[in-house]
Amino acid sequence: MDGINNSMKKLSMIAIDGPAASGKSTLAFRLARSLSYLYFDTGLMYRAVTWLALDRHLDIKDEDAIVRLAEQTPIDVSAPSLDDGRPCDVIVEGRDITWEIRKLEVDANVSAVSAYAGVRKALTVQQRRIGLRGKVVMVGRDIGTVVLPDADLKIYLDASAEERARRRYQEILDRGGEADYEVILRKVIERDYLDSTRAIAPLKPADDAIILDSDQMDADTVFETAFDLCK
Ligand code: DC
């Protein structure tokens, strides 16, 4: 193990980007655990702002109000306090919203919220501060391109919309929920479009990213391939 750690010690910032449900969070979590690095999912922050805006019945189209919310609300992401499958706790204003931010209503509005320049600025500053401390596996859409352009390793994890919708559908069923595959597929395609065509920090691989396609690889193979890249 020491040998592995020694050969990896220069890799301090690992950026993992990709579209919704490509498996990037699972990959980042496993890599972070294997390397004893911090796992940080930046999507949680965009989801937390969206959830709070909906909870306060704000108009998602009211850019000024949403940006103020992102600037003023501390989002606390910490190690999991419950053994219910969560990779971390997400706490806002003393409320545990870890599962709330996964709801379809948040899915439907988070692309609009994350397209606002002021929201991205407020959250990017926090993400960069955490990333530059090093020993981090950071996951999102713009980590390799904007948040940590100097990351030591950049992976862009891709998969077809159909495969990603199938995974999200299964995830909901596994948690005891109900879902319609066709609806999920439509929303995945819609969100891809919004995330990759927005003006600021659109979803795209960094020029120096290594692209992995997880359609033909199960989670273990994706992990092993990425882990080899860390050596
Ligand atoms: O990875 P996710 O599905 O939890 O991300 C939720 C939304 O947040 C997604 O639609 C795009 C946005 N996002 C972003 O714009 N930039 C990031 N670094 C992470 C997420």
Boltz pocket constraint, residues with backbone or C-beta under 6 A from the ligand:
constraints:
  - pocket:
      binder: B
      contacts: [[A, 18], [A, 19], [A, 20], [A, 21], [A, 42], [A, 43], [A, 44], [A, 46], [A, 47], [A, 107], [A, 110], [A, 111], [A, 114], [A, 139], [A, 140], [A, 141], [A, 142], [A, 143], [A, 191], [A, 195], [A, 201]]
      max_distance: 6.0
